Amino acid sequence: LRLRPDRVAMQDATAQMAMLQFISSGLPKVAVPSTIHCDHLIEAQLGGEKDLRRAKDINQEVYNFLATAGAKYGVGFWRPGSGIIHQIILENYSYPGVLLIGTDSHTPNGGGLGGICIGVGGADAVDVMAGIPWELKCPKVIGVKLTGSLSGWTSPKDVILKVAGILTVKGGTGAIVEYHGPGVESISCTGMATICNMGAEIGATTSVFPYNHRMNKYLSKTGRADIAVLADEFKDHLVPDPGCHYDQLIEINLSELKPHINGPFTPDLAHPVAEVGTVAEKEGWPVDIRVGLIGSCTNSSYEDMGRSAAVAKQALAHGLKCKSQFTITPGSEQIRATIERDGFAQILRDVGGIVLANACGPCIGQWDRKDIKKGEKNTIVTSYNRNFTGRNDANPETHAFVTSPEIVTALAIAGTLKFNPETDFLTGKDGKKFKLEAPDADELPRAEFDPGQDTYQHPPKDSSGQRVDVSPTSQRLQLLEPFDKWDGKDLEDLQILIKVKGKCTTDHISAAGPWLKFRGHLDNISNNLLIGAINIENGKANSVRNAVTQEFGPVPDTARYYKKNGIRWVVIGDENYGEGSSREHAALEPRHLGGRAIITKSFARIHETNLKKQGLLPLTFADPADYNKIHPVDKLTIQGLKDFAPGKPLKCIIKHPN
């Protein structure tokens, strides 16, 4: 498909490289409405205001670059503290029928308002901002029919946790997930957004809900009643056609759906909350919960905060506070200001919580965690979307589970995975046992939203005098130089940098957390290339054999050695290589350090596209079993590139040392 998106949105960690690429185009202005959102560079440490001040100081150079580049090229700029990109999009830019692309994998959040919102890499965003059609392989459509209605402790989050358990992390690859059926009516607009958001965890291109009165209500409450009127007028175009066909159909009865919790280490390992404690004991996972964390782009709506506060209020009434540490991340400045006004934030503080900045924070590894040492086995529960090894706190022994905010709150109060709020009792300060009642909360505030502080910078009409400076000595930003061109020949005797064993997400390929500060400096961030991937040769992370010296060393160092000595290389990967984040750094880094091809059993959609955009061959085995024929010490030759065409396979020759 060659598509013309209506809008582009970029978060600050991916916007740096996207804007550097756009500057390289030489164009004076972006061709479509575009925005930058500062949410990824704020580390959770002491609390909202202090952490925000610290982030503004530490990241001043980057924020100044993004603000001035936005002003120069016609891009709106949401300052740090404004909130998480996907919540801002839902509140301001998504609407039924919009086609929006964003440089973050959870962009499908906007499907909760009936938009077709798709996560992409920065190069795709630059194409659209440059007025070039956006290319997408035509997706299949998976239908999820919802019957019954949500009630009690069961929440919208449980729908996608259940779907993830059914489809797995790769089951939605190359497909749009379309939710429909009478059960949709029992889900709030922000609840639908939660479900669409986490569709990224099944590899879906995007997810979408049909337009209904819940979306109308949300649009009206967020100052867009005129769009709600138009959506009502054209409703027939915003719902499934009668008798439409789905490539795959899943049915879920919401009346029978139980609260779920997924993990650890992968978001598709689904358990009913009632069973996870028993499973944890059997598997040897820690059952004591060290930290409960609510918020993130997936679950930080007014309704989410209200339901969590409803649980906390019951505990406080019986003299209890959280046994676990507890953090709260509002999704936006508007959500923060409104939950402060309506008392939710104070209730969550009173039960033992700390309110963090309106940002991604611990969800993406921006967490200065002090309560454990690295390597210490522990359990956390979150209302986030991903729980890959080391993602939240860089500790590979942290067992992270994802669930709804209200379940996180209940488990943080109890302090153990063995607690089931539907059936189990807590003991109050007076020694009497009591049971938590299922939370109830308004989906939207009864009064108007409190917008809080104004954090938006609109691009000026005349930007001719605007300067955008990138210091040649900067350690945070680096102007891009073109990669070397293909010489027109087959790729001969490629060295294998690493043969990856098992799951290899973009977090494994290009870690976030402390590395986020280098997202605008390609050479510096390349020092994290594949440091999380497991080498099949020795079962270790960040330890590969240098084929010349025969010594084992870090992956980036070995890649740099090969590049310096003119040795071209290849990576061998497993299933669903590159799942997770849309970060194109996972494609830019191997290209920068001399990589020529990535050969895998299968790819995640966004990463495969990113590799193509950066001139790296993303190749899949015709027979996945051929993965086993390749040894880490082999050399590979790829033939047939001169006649390369769609549907025409290439030939790979494996050369063993003997």
Secondary structure, DSSP 8 states (H G I E B T S, - for coil): -EE--SEEEEEHHHHHHHHHHHHHHT-SS-SS-EEEE--SS--BSS-HHHHHHHHHHHTHHHHHHHHHHHHHHT-EEE-TTSB-HHHHHHHHT--TT-EEEESSTTGGGGGGGT-EEEE--HHHHHHHHTT--EE----EEEEEEEES---TT--HHHHHHHHHHHH-TTTTBTEEEEEESGGGGGS-HHHHHHHHHGGGGGTBSEEE----HHHHHHHHHTT-HHHHHHHHHTGGGSS--TT---SEEEEEETTT---EEE-SBSTT-EEEHHHHHHHHHHHT---BEEEEEEBTTTB-SHHHHHHHHHHHHHHHHTT---SSEEEE--SBHHHHHHHHHTTHHHHHHHTTEEE--SS-GGGGT-B---SS-TT--EEEEESSS--BTTTTTS-TTEEEEE--HHHHHHHHHHTBTT--TTT--EE-TTS-EE--------SS-SS-----S--EE---S--TT------TT-SSB----------SS-EEEEEEEEEB-S--BHHHHB--GGGGGGTB-HHHHGGGBTTTSEETTTTEES-EE-TTT--EE-HHHHHHHHHHTT--EEEE--TTBTBS---THHHHHHHHTTEEEEEES-B-HHHHHHHHHTT-EEEE-SSGGGGGG--TT-EEEEE-GGG--TT---EEEEE---
